[in-house]
Amino acid sequence: MREALARILESAKFDASPRSRRFLAYVVEETLAGRADRIKAFSIATDVFGRGADFDAHADPIVRLEAVRLRRALEHYYESDGSADPVVISIPKGGYVPAFEPRQPEPAAPPEAPRRRPLWPATLVAALCVVVVASGALFALGWSPWPIDRSAPAVPRLLVRPFEDLSRTDAASSVADGLTQEVLNQLTKFKDIVTVQGERDGADHGSRYVLMGAVSVAEDKLRLQARILDAQDVSVLWAKTYEASYDPARSLAVEADLARQVATAVGQPYGVIYKADTGRSGSVANGDWDAYSCTLSYFTYRANLDAHSHPRVRTCLEETVERFPNYATAWALLAQTYMDELRFQYPVAESTSPASLERAAAAAKKATELDPENVRALQAKMLALYFDGQVEASLAVGERAMLTNPNDTELVGEYGVRLADSGQWKRGCALVAEALQRNPGPLGYYEVVLSICAYIDKDYEAAKMWVRRAAVMDNPAYHLIAAAVFAEGDEPQEAAAERQWLLGHAPEFVANVRAWVGLRNVMPADRERFLASLRKAGLQVSP
């Protein structure tokens, strides 16, 4: 066994770091010395990697990750130099104690008559050497020898590894297994992420990100430690600890609630994956990065809904669906971009044909046909129906979307706005407040709506507070709402400032303000009250 270890460590085909080599030598020698029961993550980290006595295997995954690399290096060794070794050393998954297996000798092949060795293999080897050297130079310049699939958008792949049981009890083990499955179920509802189920120390299956978790149960408390790693360099991109009261009789409900929190944080727009991808270079992506990043740019625009970035996003999405006609999310976001042009009355460049409700509805229909469970597609269909005056049908689609994925805060907020505008202020405003509380992204849109909610309740102090916080400065609708709020909130100077902004930057918007309010299908009494507030702010609104 020691001879087998020596052959591995001396082989040039054993492609492992010095740390992995020390790892292998340590576990083999400990096993041969009869101390296999001591081989744990803690002992490896402290004895081999120099970690201190405060090492926490659940916060620092170095041993687990190094074990994955070591297993791969051993596999490659036994496929090359070690193919004839009499003893095979492996590190079985689920632990770090090595296994030693004698290799069965293969039957000897019958002797062959000696043949003259042709010269062409040497020539071929020389040519291959030139190719390898050239490939290395190209690789250093950013070229990859592995084919990159450009036939589909580079949507992120997220590998979910089984959650660990830290307490080593039946209860904690059951909860860890249940949470793993529930998180997988909740994440699959986000159609812009490909979720992959993995093994604890298995391959990453080409994933861009890895979700890991550890569960502990102590008396009546349950703790889940979750983190997202970059699969390429195993850097920790996000980590959070969740705690809940634990009652075995309610374990399924607790698991479902925790899983929803994790899935929302990771998968929602402006969540962990979005933020990581927004700062990522497309050169490392598998797939067409431009097409995927176009959908990211929509949410960047969505932060302020401004007229300046709208044409660029619209053009980008139109080009994307032309190249990838089966990309449901891009069709859905294009439909919403068309709707934004209508509901915010953006000025249209001469070179661009104006959007229409029919065009928005057609794009939304295409998205739902491609993927009926895609929440972005359902949201686009909800908007198209609503602004077409089909309020009941719109809200029915919104309710269906909420059942499909209640963890998508972008949907929760937009559905809440539709409910509020249609007169269901209490429920609609509650959903908008929930979206504001759960969404980590830009919140101006939700804050503007909450200002309207407070305005409807005649709580003008709260309305002023929300509209000042929102400050969506490049959108004329924001300034219109602010003018009404400040007029009713006894802030004549601020109301006048908003009036001047509107007349100076969006005079056509002011001229069509009655149509703008009517497009939102607001209840007649709410509509007339709002228009009266605009008159109070000094705007000319026909009776």
C-alpha positions as CSV (number, residue, x, y, z in Angstrom):
1,M,0.0,0.0,0.0
2,R,2.9,2.4,0.8
3,E,4.5,1.4,-2.5
4,A,1.2,2.2,-4.3
5,L,1.1,5.6,-2.5
6,A,4.8,6.3,-3.6
7,R,4.0,5.4,-7.2
8,I,1.1,8.0,-7.2
9,L,3.1,10.8,-5.6
10,E,6.1,10.2,-7.9
11,S,4.0,10.1,-11.1
12,A,4.0,13.1,-13.4
13,K,0.4,12.1,-14.4
14,F,-0.8,12.7,-10.8
15,D,-2.0,16.2,-11.5
16,A,-2.5,17.4,-8.0
17,S,-1.5,20.4,-5.9
18,P,1.0,20.1,-3.1
19,R,-1.9,20.4,-0.7
20,S,-3.8,17.5,-2.3
21,R,-0.6,15.4,-2.2
22,R,-0.2,16.0,1.6
23,F,-3.9,15.3,2.0
24,L,-3.5,11.8,0.3
25,A,-0.3,10.9,2.2
26,Y,-1.9,11.9,5.5
27,V,-5.1,9.8,5.1
28,V,-3.2,6.8,3.9
29,E,-0.6,6.9,6.7
30,E,-3.3,7.5,9.3
31,T,-5.3,4.5,8.0
32,L,-2.2,2.2,7.9
33,A,-1.3,3.3,11.5
34,G,-4.8,2.2,12.7
35,R,-6.1,5.7,13.2
36,A,-8.8,5.7,10.5
37,D,-11.4,6.8,13.0
38,R,-9.5,10.1,13.5
39,I,-9.8,11.0,9.9
40,K,-12.3,13.9,9.9
41,A,-12.5,17.3,8.3
42,F,-11.2,18.9,11.4
43,S,-8.1,16.7,11.7
44,I,-7.3,17.2,8.0
45,A,-7.7,20.9,8.2
46,T,-5.6,21.3,11.3
47,D,-2.9,18.6,10.6
48,V,-2.5,19.1,6.9
49,F,-3.8,22.5,5.9
50,G,-2.6,24.4,9.0
51,R,-6.0,25.6,10.1
52,G,-6.3,26.7,13.7
53,A,-8.3,25.0,16.5
54,D,-11.2,27.3,15.7
55,F,-11.7,25.7,12.3
56,D,-15.4,25.2,11.4
57,A,-15.9,22.7,8.5
58,H,-19.3,24.1,7.8
59,A,-18.2,27.7,7.4
60,D,-14.9,26.8,5.6
61,P,-15.4,24.1,2.9
62,I,-11.7,23.7,2.1
63,V,-11.4,20.0,3.1
64,R,-14.5,19.0,1.1
65,L,-13.5,20.9,-2.0
66,E,-9.9,19.6,-1.8
67,A,-11.3,16.1,-1.5
68,V,-13.2,16.6,-4.8
69,R,-10.0,17.7,-6.5
70,L,-8.1,14.8,-5.1
71,R,-10.7,12.2,-6.3
72,R,-10.5,13.7,-9.8
73,A,-6.6,13.6,-9.8
74,L,-6.7,9.9,-8.7
75,E,-9.1,9.0,-11.4
76,H,-6.9,10.6,-14.0
77,Y,-3.8,8.9,-12.6
78,Y,-5.4,5.4,-12.8
79,E,-6.5,6.1,-16.4
80,S,-2.8,6.8,-17.4
81,D,0.3,5.9,-15.4
82,G,-1.6,3.9,-12.8
83,S,-3.5,1.7,-15.2
84,A,-1.4,-1.4,-14.3
85,D,-0.9,-0.7,-10.6
86,P,-1.6,-3.8,-8.5
87,V,-3.4,-1.7,-5.8
88,V,-5.9,1.1,-6.4
89,I,-6.2,3.8,-3.7
90,S,-9.5,5.8,-3.7
91,I,-11.3,8.2,-1.4
92,P,-14.9,7.0,-1.3
93,K,-17.5,9.8,-1.3
94,G,-19.1,10.6,2.0
95,G,-15.9,10.5,4.0
96,Y,-12.1,10.9,3.8
97,V,-10.9,7.4,4.8
98,P,-9.1,5.8,1.9
99,A,-9.9,2.4,0.4
100,F,-7.4,-0.1,-1.0
101,E,-8.5,-2.5,-3.7
102,P,-6.3,-5.1,-5.4
103,R,-6.5,-4.9,-9.2
104,Q,-7.4,-8.2,-10.9
105,P,-4.7,-9.0,-13.5
106,E,-5.9,-9.0,-17.1
107,P,-5.3,-12.2,-19.2
108,A,-2.1,-12.0,-21.2
109,A,-2.6,-11.3,-24.9
110,P,-1.3,-13.8,-27.5
111,P,2.1,-12.8,-28.8
112,E,2.2,-10.9,-32.1
113,A,4.7,-11.2,-34.9
114,P,7.2,-8.4,-34.8
115,R,6.3,-5.6,-37.3
116,R,8.3,-2.8,-38.6
117,R,7.4,0.4,-36.8
118,P,6.0,3.0,-39.2
119,L,7.5,6.5,-39.2
120,W,4.2,8.4,-39.4
121,P,3.3,8.3,-35.6
122,A,6.4,10.3,-34.8
123,T,5.4,12.9,-37.4
124,L,1.9,13.0,-36.0
125,V,3.2,13.5,-32.4
126,A,5.4,16.3,-33.6
127,A,2.5,18.0,-35.3
128,L,0.3,17.5,-32.2
129,C,3.0,19.1,-30.1
130,V,2.8,22.2,-32.3
131,V,-0.9,22.3,-32.0
132,V,-0.8,22.0,-28.2
133,V,1.8,24.8,-27.9
134,A,-0.3,27.0,-30.2
135,S,-3.5,26.1,-28.3
136,G,-1.8,27.1,-25.1
137,A,-0.8,30.5,-26.5
138,L,-4.4,31.0,-27.8
139,F,-5.8,29.9,-24.4
140,A,-3.7,32.5,-22.7
141,L,-5.3,35.1,-24.9
142,G,-8.8,34.0,-24.0
143,W,-9.5,31.3,-26.5
144,S,-10.8,28.0,-25.1
145,P,-10.1,24.6,-26.6
146,W,-13.5,23.3,-25.4
147,P,-16.5,24.2,-27.6
148,I,-18.9,26.8,-26.2
149,D,-22.5,26.3,-27.0
150,R,-23.7,29.5,-28.6
151,S,-27.1,28.0,-29.7
152,A,-28.9,29.0,-26.5
153,P,-28.7,32.0,-24.0
154,A,-26.2,31.6,-21.2
155,V,-28.8,31.2,-18.4
156,P,-27.1,30.3,-15.1
157,R,-26.9,26.7,-13.8
158,L,-27.2,26.3,-10.1
159,L,-26.0,23.0,-8.5
160,V,-27.7,22.2,-5.2
161,R,-25.7,19.8,-3.0
162,P,-27.4,17.7,-0.3
163,F,-27.5,19.8,3.0
164,E,-25.3,18.5,5.8
165,D,-26.6,17.3,9.2
166,L,-24.4,19.0,11.8
167,S,-26.2,17.5,14.8
168,R,-25.7,13.9,13.8
169,T,-29.2,13.0,14.9
170,D,-32.1,11.3,13.2
171,A,-34.2,14.5,13.5
172,A,-31.5,16.7,12.0
173,S,-30.8,14.2,9.2
174,S,-34.4,14.1,8.3
175,V,-34.7,17.9,8.3
176,A,-31.5,18.2,6.2
177,D,-32.9,15.8,3.6
178,G,-36.3,17.5,3.6
179,L,-34.8,21.0,3.2
180,T,-32.6,19.9,0.3
181,Q,-35.6,18.6,-1.6
182,E,-37.8,21.5,-0.7
183,V,-35.2,24.1,-1.8
184,L,-34.8,22.3,-5.1
185,N,-38.6,22.3,-5.6
186,Q,-38.8,26.1,-4.9
187,L,-35.8,27.0,-7.0
188,T,-37.2,25.2,-10.1
189,K,-40.1,27.7,-10.1
190,F,-37.6,30.4,-11.2
191,K,-37.4,29.7,-15.0
192,D,-34.4,31.9,-15.6
193,I,-32.2,29.5,-13.6
194,V,-31.4,25.9,-14.5
195,T,-31.4,24.0,-11.2
196,V,-29.3,20.8,-10.9
197,Q,-29.4,18.2,-8.1
198,G,-25.9,17.1,-7.1
199,E,-24.1,14.8,-4.7
200,R,-22.3,16.1,-1.6
201,D,-18.8,15.8,-3.2
202,G,-19.7,15.1,-6.8
203,A,-18.9,17.0,-10.0
204,D,-20.4,20.4,-10.6
205,H,-22.0,19.3,-13.9
206,G,-20.9,22.5,-15.7
207,S,-22.8,24.6,-13.2
208,R,-22.0,28.3,-12.7
209,Y,-22.9,28.4,-9.1
210,V,-23.2,25.9,-6.2
211,L,-25.7,26.1,-3.3
212,M,-24.6,24.4,-0.1
213,G,-26.3,24.2,3.3
214,A,-25.8,22.8,6.8
215,V,-28.6,22.0,9.3
216,S,-28.5,21.8,13.1
217,V,-31.3,21.0,15.5
218,A,-30.9,21.7,19.2
219,E,-34.0,21.3,21.4
220,D,-36.6,23.5,19.9
221,K,-34.3,25.5,17.6
222,L,-33.5,24.8,14.0
223,R,-30.6,26.6,12.2
224,L,-29.8,26.5,8.5
225,Q,-26.6,27.9,7.2
226,A,-26.7,28.4,3.4
227,R,-24.2,29.8,1.0
228,I,-23.6,30.2,-2.7
229,L,-20.2,29.4,-4.2
230,D,-18.8,30.4,-7.6
231,A,-18.2,27.0,-9.2
232,Q,-15.1,28.2,-11.0
233,D,-13.0,29.5,-8.2
234,V,-15.1,28.3,-5.2
235,S,-15.2,31.8,-3.7
236,V,-18.2,32.4,-1.4
237,L,-20.6,34.9,-3.0
238,W,-23.3,34.8,-0.4
239,A,-23.9,33.3,3.0
240,K,-26.8,33.6,5.4
241,T,-28.0,31.9,8.6
242,Y,-31.7,31.2,9.0
243,E,-33.3,30.2,12.3
244,A,-36.7,28.9,13.2
245,S,-38.6,27.3,16.1
246,Y,-38.5,23.6,15.7
247,D,-41.5,21.3,16.4
248,P,-41.3,17.8,15.0
249,A,-45.1,17.9,14.4
250,R,-44.6,21.0,12.2
251,S,-41.4,20.1,10.5
252,L,-42.8,20.0,7.0
253,A,-44.2,23.6,7.4
254,V,-40.9,24.8,8.8
255,E,-38.9,23.3,6.0
256,A,-41.2,24.8,3.4
257,D,-40.9,28.3,4.9
258,L,-37.1,28.1,5.2
259,A,-36.9,26.8,1.6
260,R,-39.0,29.6,0.3
261,Q,-36.7,32.2,2.0
262,V,-33.6,30.6,0.5
263,A,-35.1,30.3,-3.0
264,T,-36.4,33.9,-2.9
265,A,-33.0,35.3,-1.8
266,V,-31.1,33.3,-4.5
267,G,-33.5,33.2,-7.5
268,Q,-35.6,36.4,-7.5
269,P,-34.8,39.4,-9.7
270,Y,-32.1,41.5,-8.1
271,G,-31.3,38.4,-6.0
272,V,-28.0,36.6,-5.4
273,I,-27.7,35.0,-8.9
274,Y,-28.7,38.3,-10.6
275,K,-26.1,40.3,-8.7
276,A,-23.4,37.8,-9.4
277,D,-24.1,37.6,-13.1
278,T,-24.4,41.3,-13.5
279,G,-20.8,41.6,-12.5
280,R,-19.6,38.6,-14.5
281,S,-17.6,38.6,-17.7
282,G,-19.2,36.8,-20.7
283,S,-16.0,35.2,-21.7
284,V,-16.4,32.4,-19.2
285,A,-20.0,31.6,-19.9
286,N,-21.3,28.6,-21.7
287,G,-23.9,29.8,-24.1
288,D,-24.7,33.1,-25.8
289,W,-23.8,35.7,-23.1
290,D,-25.2,38.6,-25.1
291,A,-28.7,37.2,-25.2
292,Y,-28.7,36.4,-21.5
293,S,-27.2,39.7,-20.5
294,C,-29.9,41.5,-22.5
295,T,-32.4,40.2,-19.9
296,L,-30.2,41.4,-17.1
297,S,-30.1,44.9,-18.7
298,Y,-33.9,44.9,-18.6
299,F,-33.9,44.7,-14.8
300,T,-31.2,47.4,-14.7
301,Y,-33.6,49.6,-16.7
302,R,-36.5,48.4,-14.5
303,A,-34.8,50.0,-11.5
304,N,-35.8,53.5,-12.6
305,L,-38.1,53.0,-15.6
306,D,-36.5,55.9,-17.4
307,A,-37.0,57.0,-21.0
308,H,-33.3,57.3,-21.7
309,S,-32.4,53.6,-21.4
310,H,-35.7,52.3,-22.7
311,P,-34.9,52.4,-26.4
312,R,-31.6,50.5,-25.9
313,V,-33.3,47.8,-23.9
314,R,-36.1,47.5,-26.4
315,T,-33.7,47.1,-29.3
316,C,-31.6,44.6,-27.4
317,L,-34.6,42.4,-26.7
318,E,-36.0,42.6,-30.2
319,E,-32.6,41.4,-31.5
320,T,-32.5,38.6,-28.9
321,V,-35.9,37.1,-29.8
322,E,-35.0,37.3,-33.5
323,R,-31.9,35.2,-32.8
324,F,-33.5,33.0,-30.2
325,P,-37.2,32.7,-31.1
326,N,-37.8,30.1,-28.4
327,Y,-36.4,32.2,-25.5
328,A,-39.7,32.7,-23.5
329,T,-38.2,35.1,-20.9
330,A,-36.9,37.5,-23.6
331,W,-40.3,37.6,-25.3
332,A,-42.0,38.3,-21.9
333,L,-39.6,41.2,-21.1
334,L,-40.0,42.6,-24.6
335,A,-43.8,42.6,-24.1
336,Q,-43.3,44.5,-20.8
337,T,-41.0,46.9,-22.5
338,Y,-43.7,47.6,-25.1
339,M,-46.2,48.1,-22.3
340,D,-43.8,50.6,-20.5
341,E,-43.7,52.7,-23.7
342,L,-47.5,52.9,-23.7
343,R,-48.2,53.4,-20.0
344,F,-45.4,55.9,-19.4
345,Q,-45.8,57.6,-22.9
346,Y,-42.1,57.6,-23.7
347,P,-41.1,59.7,-26.7
348,V,-40.2,57.4,-29.6
349,A,-37.1,58.0,-31.8
350,E,-37.8,58.7,-35.5
351,S,-36.0,55.5,-36.5
352,T,-38.2,53.4,-34.3
353,S,-41.8,52.4,-34.9
354,P,-44.0,53.1,-31.8
355,A,-45.1,50.2,-29.7
356,S,-48.7,49.2,-29.6
357,L,-51.0,47.2,-27.3
358,E,-51.4,44.6,-30.0
359,R,-47.6,44.2,-30.3
360,A,-47.2,43.8,-26.6
361,A,-50.1,41.3,-26.4
362,A,-48.6,39.3,-29.2
363,A,-45.2,39.1,-27.5
364,A,-46.8,38.1,-24.2
365,K,-48.8,35.4,-26.0
366,K,-45.7,34.1,-27.6
367,A,-43.9,33.9,-24.2
368,T,-46.8,31.9,-22.6
369,E,-47.0,29.6,-25.5
370,L,-43.3,28.8,-25.3
371,D,-43.4,28.3,-21.5
372,P,-46.9,28.3,-19.8
373,E,-45.3,28.2,-16.3
374,N,-42.9,31.0,-16.9
375,V,-43.8,33.7,-14.4
376,R,-42.3,36.6,-16.5
377,A,-44.5,35.4,-19.3
378,L,-47.6,35.3,-17.1
379,Q,-46.7,38.8,-15.7
380,A,-46.5,40.1,-19.3
381,K,-49.9,38.6,-20.2
382,M,-51.4,40.1,-17.0
383,L,-50.2,43.6,-18.0
384,A,-51.3,43.3,-21.6
385,L,-54.8,42.2,-20.5
386,Y,-55.1,44.9,-17.8
387,F,-54.2,47.8,-20.1
388,D,-56.5,46.4,-22.7
389,G,-59.4,46.9,-20.2
390,Q,-59.8,43.2,-19.5
391,V,-59.4,43.6,-15.8
392,E,-61.0,40.4,-14.5
393,A,-59.0,38.3,-17.0
394,S,-55.8,40.1,-16.1
395,L,-56.2,39.5,-12.4
396,A,-57.1,35.8,-13.0
397,V,-53.7,35.5,-14.8
398,G,-52.0,37.3,-12.0
399,E,-53.5,34.9,-9.5
400,R,-52.4,31.9,-11.5
401,A,-48.9,33.4,-11.6
402,M,-48.9,33.8,-7.9
403,L,-49.8,30.2,-7.4
404,T,-47.0,29.2,-9.8
405,N,-44.3,31.1,-7.9
406,P,-45.2,33.2,-4.9
407,N,-41.5,33.6,-4.2
408,D,-41.0,35.9,-7.2
409,T,-41.2,39.4,-5.6
410,E,-41.2,41.2,-8.9
411,L,-44.4,39.4,-9.7
412,V,-45.8,39.9,-6.2
413,G,-45.3,43.7,-6.5
414,E,-46.7,44.1,-10.0
415,Y,-49.8,42.0,-9.2
416,G,-50.3,44.1,-6.1
417,V,-50.3,47.2,-8.3
418,R,-52.9,45.8,-10.6
419,L,-55.1,44.9,-7.6
420,A,-54.7,48.3,-6.1
421,D,-55.4,50.2,-9.3
422,S,-58.6,48.2,-9.8
423,G,-59.9,49.2,-6.4
424,Q,-58.7,46.3,-4.2
425,W,-56.4,48.7,-2.4
426,K,-56.1,46.8,0.9
427,R,-54.9,43.5,-0.6
428,G,-52.9,45.2,-3.4
429,C,-51.0,47.6,-1.1
430,A,-50.2,44.7,1.3
431,L,-48.6,42.8,-1.6
432,V,-46.6,45.8,-2.7
433,A,-45.4,46.3,0.9
434,E,-44.4,42.6,1.0
435,A,-42.5,43.0,-2.3
436,L,-40.7,46.0,-0.9
437,Q,-39.7,44.1,2.3
438,R,-38.5,41.0,0.5
439,N,-36.8,42.4,-2.7
440,P,-33.2,43.5,-2.3
441,G,-33.1,45.5,-5.5
442,P,-34.0,49.1,-6.4
443,L,-37.2,49.9,-4.6
444,G,-38.4,53.2,-6.2
445,Y,-41.3,51.7,-8.1
446,Y,-42.7,50.0,-5.0
447,E,-42.2,53.2,-2.9
448,V,-44.2,55.3,-5.4
449,V,-47.1,52.8,-5.3
450,L,-47.0,52.9,-1.5
451,S,-47.2,56.7,-1.7
452,I,-50.4,56.3,-3.7
453,C,-51.7,53.8,-1.2
454,A,-51.2,56.3,1.6
455,Y,-52.7,59.0,-0.6
456,I,-55.9,56.9,-1.0
457,D,-56.0,56.5,2.8
458,K,-55.6,60.3,3.1
459,D,-52.5,59.7,5.2
460,Y,-50.6,62.5,3.4
461,E,-47.6,62.5,5.8
462,A,-46.9,58.9,4.9
463,A,-47.6,59.6,1.2
464,K,-45.0,62.4,1.2
465,M,-42.5,60.2,3.0
466,W,-42.8,57.4,0.4
467,V,-42.7,59.7,-2.6
468,R,-39.6,61.5,-1.3
469,R,-37.9,58.2,-0.7
470,A,-38.7,56.9,-4.2
471,A,-37.1,59.7,-6.3
472,V,-37.6,57.9,-9.6
473,M,-36.4,61.2,-11.2
474,D,-36.5,60.4,-14.9
475,N,-40.0,59.0,-15.1
476,P,-42.9,61.6,-15.7
477,A,-45.4,59.4,-13.9
478,Y,-43.4,59.8,-10.7
479,H,-43.5,63.6,-10.9
480,L,-47.3,63.5,-11.6
481,I,-47.9,61.4,-8.5
482,A,-45.6,63.6,-6.5
483,A,-47.4,66.7,-7.6
484,A,-50.8,65.3,-6.4
485,V,-49.3,64.1,-3.1
486,F,-47.6,67.4,-2.3
487,A,-50.6,69.4,-3.2
488,E,-52.8,67.5,-0.8
489,G,-50.0,67.4,1.8
490,D,-49.9,71.1,2.1
491,E,-46.4,71.5,0.4
492,P,-47.1,74.2,-2.2
493,Q,-43.5,74.8,-3.1
494,E,-42.7,71.1,-3.7
495,A,-46.0,70.8,-5.7
496,A,-44.9,73.8,-7.8
497,A,-41.5,72.2,-8.4
498,E,-43.1,69.1,-9.7
499,R,-45.4,71.1,-11.9
500,Q,-42.5,72.9,-13.4
501,W,-40.6,69.7,-14.1
502,L,-43.6,68.2,-15.9
503,L,-44.2,71.3,-18.0
504,G,-40.5,71.5,-18.9
505,H,-39.8,67.8,-19.5
506,A,-43.1,66.1,-20.4
507,P,-45.7,68.6,-21.7
508,E,-47.4,66.0,-23.9
509,F,-47.7,63.7,-20.9
510,V,-49.5,66.5,-19.0
511,A,-51.8,67.2,-21.9
512,N,-52.9,63.6,-22.0
513,V,-53.0,63.0,-18.2
514,R,-56.7,62.1,-18.2
515,A,-56.0,59.3,-20.8
516,W,-53.0,58.2,-18.7
517,V,-55.1,57.8,-15.6
518,G,-57.9,56.1,-17.6
519,L,-55.5,53.6,-19.0
520,R,-55.0,52.2,-15.5
521,N,-58.6,51.3,-15.1
522,V,-58.8,53.2,-11.8
523,M,-62.2,53.3,-10.1
524,P,-64.1,56.5,-11.2
525,A,-64.2,58.1,-7.7
526,D,-60.4,57.5,-7.3
527,R,-59.7,58.8,-10.7
528,E,-61.6,62.1,-10.2
529,R,-60.1,62.6,-6.8
530,F,-56.6,62.3,-8.3
531,L,-57.3,64.7,-11.1
532,A,-58.6,67.2,-8.6
533,S,-55.4,67.0,-6.7
534,L,-53.5,67.7,-9.9
535,R,-55.6,70.8,-10.5
536,K,-54.8,71.8,-6.9
537,A,-51.1,71.5,-7.8
538,G,-51.6,74.0,-10.7
539,L,-51.8,71.6,-13.6
540,Q,-54.5,72.3,-16.3
541,V,-56.7,69.2,-16.3
542,S,-60.0,69.3,-18.2
543,P,-63.1,68.5,-16.1
